[in-house]
Amino acid sequence: MNISEQTVLVTGANRGLGRAIAEELVARGATVYAAARDTADLALAGVTPIQLDITDSASVSRAADVATDVTVLINNAGTSTGADVLDGDIDAIRLEMETHYFGTLAMTRAFAPVIVGHGGGAILNVLSVLSWFTAPGVEAYSAGKSAEWALTNAVRLELADKNVRVSGFHVGYMDTDMAAAVDGPKLDPKIAAKRAVDGIEAGQYEILADELSRTVQENLSGGVHALYPHLA
């Protein structure tokens, strides 16, 4: 796929990775819709801003009515509540699922017919290394991302014969607001964005942005003890 020939909608484009992806797409010549709940945050050159809350079905429908020429959908919008699953606020846990699973599903159901109608294209779901692995402080987030990973696989199968390549983007910690409290190495979101767009152009099903994602993926076959050695 030549990304310069595509019309792309990026959710959560007001900051962090979403903003970096929108900027990367513009630099490569794509037509870009940049979506966020507050369009005042979308001060990006070369994009068309769209007000969008992916957890609101009416908002999703309005976006689909506007962006009728989309050939690539990038589901990036997310949240991180910090809730744990046993004692955390149940509404916070529901928000993780409403955003990462049901929000991504709503966007995909709205825009897959648009993409198919234009002869095909691509969908990229921004997942996380935490779709494969969890840790204290990210339990609800990880559960939401794991559900989104399963959704990615399901949609990939359903759209395989309709010329729509569905990819998952796995990345560890990035230097964004969401990971501000993390103490350790963080990937520059601009580098992550470049790797994400490279993966779309190459038609990769799974795009791994960093060494952490590659390591965790390799350990999946080792089961619980490989992922959580302290439980051995």
N, C-alpha and C positions, 0 to 999 in steps of 0.2 A: 504494500500500500504506500502511495505517495501522499504524505500528510498534507502537502501544500495544496492538494486537490480536494481536501475534505472540509466539511463544515462540522465543527465540533462544539458540543455543549459540555461545559465543565461545572459540576456542582461544587459548592464550598470554595468558590474562586476568590474570595475576599482576602484570604491570608494563607500563610503556610505553604504546604505542598500544592494546594489547588491554585493559588495565585502564581506559583512558580511554573506550574504546568501551562496555565493560560498564557503566560509570557513566553514560554518556550514554543508553544504552538503559533503564536503571532509571529515570532522570529522566523519560523519555518514557512510562513506564508499561508497558514490555514485561516479559514474564516471561523471566528470564535464567538460563541455565546458564553459569557461569564455569569454564573448564577450564584446568588446568595440571598439570605433572608433580608438583608438590608443593602439596597443598591448604593447607598451613600458610601459604603466601604469599597465600591468597585471602581476606584479611580485608576483604571488601566487603559493605556493607549491601545487602540486598534481592536477593541472588543465591543460587542453589543451586550450591555448589561440586562439581566433578567432577574426580577424579584421572584424568589423561589424558596419555599419551605417544603422539603421533601417528605415531611411527616404530615402534610396537609394535602388531602386528595384534590381539593379545589385548586390549590396553588400549582400542583403538578399538572392538572388538566389545562390551566391557563398557559403554562410554559409550553406544553405540547402544541397548543393552538397558535402560539407565536413562532416557535422554532420549527417550522414545518420542513425545513431543508436539511435537517441534521442527518449526517451519515456516520458520525462517531459520537458515542456517549461515554463520558468519563464520570463515573459515580465516585466522587471523592468526599462529599459532605459527611461529616462525622461529629461525634461528641465523645467526651470522656468524663464520666461522672466520678470515677474513683470508688464506686460502690463495690463492696464485697457481696457474695451471693447469699451468705447465711444471715448476716446481721445488717446488711445495707438497706437503705430505703427502697422499698419495692417500686416506687414510682421512678426512681433513678434507674433501676434495672430495666424497667419497661421502656424508658427513654432510649437506653442503649439498643434494645431490640427494635423499637419503633424507627430509630434512625438507621442503624446499620443493616437490618434485615428488611423490615417492611418498607422503609423509605427507598432503599435500593430496588426492591421488588416493584414498588409503584412507579419509579422512574423507568425501569426496564419494560414494564407492561405498557407504559405510555409511549415510549420511543422506539421499541423494537419494530412495531408496524411501520413507523416512519422510515426507519433505516432500511427495512425490507422493501418498502415501496420505492426506494431510490436505487434498488438493485443490490443492496448489501452494504456492508461496512464493518464496524467494529464497536464493541462495548468493552470498556476497561473498568473493572471494579478495584478500587484502591483498598486492599485488604491490610495485612500487617503480618509480621512474624508472629504476632499474638493471636492470629487465627489458628496457629499450630501449637501454641505454647502459652501457658499462663503463669502468673506470679502474683504475690500479694499486692493489693492496690490497683490491680487491673482486671480483676476477676469478671466483673459484669461486662466490661469492654471486650475482654477476650471472648466471652461467650457470644456477644453480638457479632464479633468478627468471624468466629467459627461458623456461626449460622450463615453469615454472608458468603463465606467460602463454599459451604454446601450449596447455597443458592447459585453461586457462580458456576459450579459444576453442572447443576440442573439446567440452567439457562443455556449453557454451552451446548449441551446435548440437544435441546429443543431447537436451537437456531443453527445447528451445524449444516443442515441441508438447505439453508436459506441464505447462504453466502454472508453470514454474520459471524465474525470471529470474536469469541468472548474470552477475555483474558483476565487473570488475577495478578495484581501487583503487590508483591510482598516486600515490606521494608521494615527495618528495625527502628531504632530511635533516630529522629531527625531534629535539627536545631529549629524547632518551632515552638509556639506558645504551649501546645499540648504537652510537650516533653520538657517544659522549662524546669521542672523539679527533678529531672533525672540527672544523676551525677555519673558521667561516663561519656565515651565517644558518641558523637552524633553526626549523622550525615547531613551535609549541606542540602537543603531542599531543591536548590537549583540543579545539583548533580542528580538527585533522585528524579526530578522532572525530566531531565534529558534521557535518563535510562528508561523511564516509562514510555516516552514518545518513541524512542528507538525500538522498544519492544513491540509497540503497536505497529510501526512500519514493517517490522520483521515478521509480524504475524505470530508471535510467541503466545502460547497458551498460558504459561506461567512466567512472569517477569520478576526476577530476584534482584533487588537493588543493592544488596550489600552482603558481606561475608556472614553476618549473623543469620540472615535469612537462609543462606545456602547451608550453613551448619545445622540449623534446626531442621530443615527439610531432609537432610541426610540422616538425621537421627530419628525421624519418624518411624522408620522400619525397625528400629531397636526397641520400640515400645516404651512403656512407662519408665523403666529403669534408665533408658538412654536419655530421655527428656528430663527426668527428675532423679538424678543419681542419689540424692540424699534419702530417697525412699527405698533404696536397695537394702 
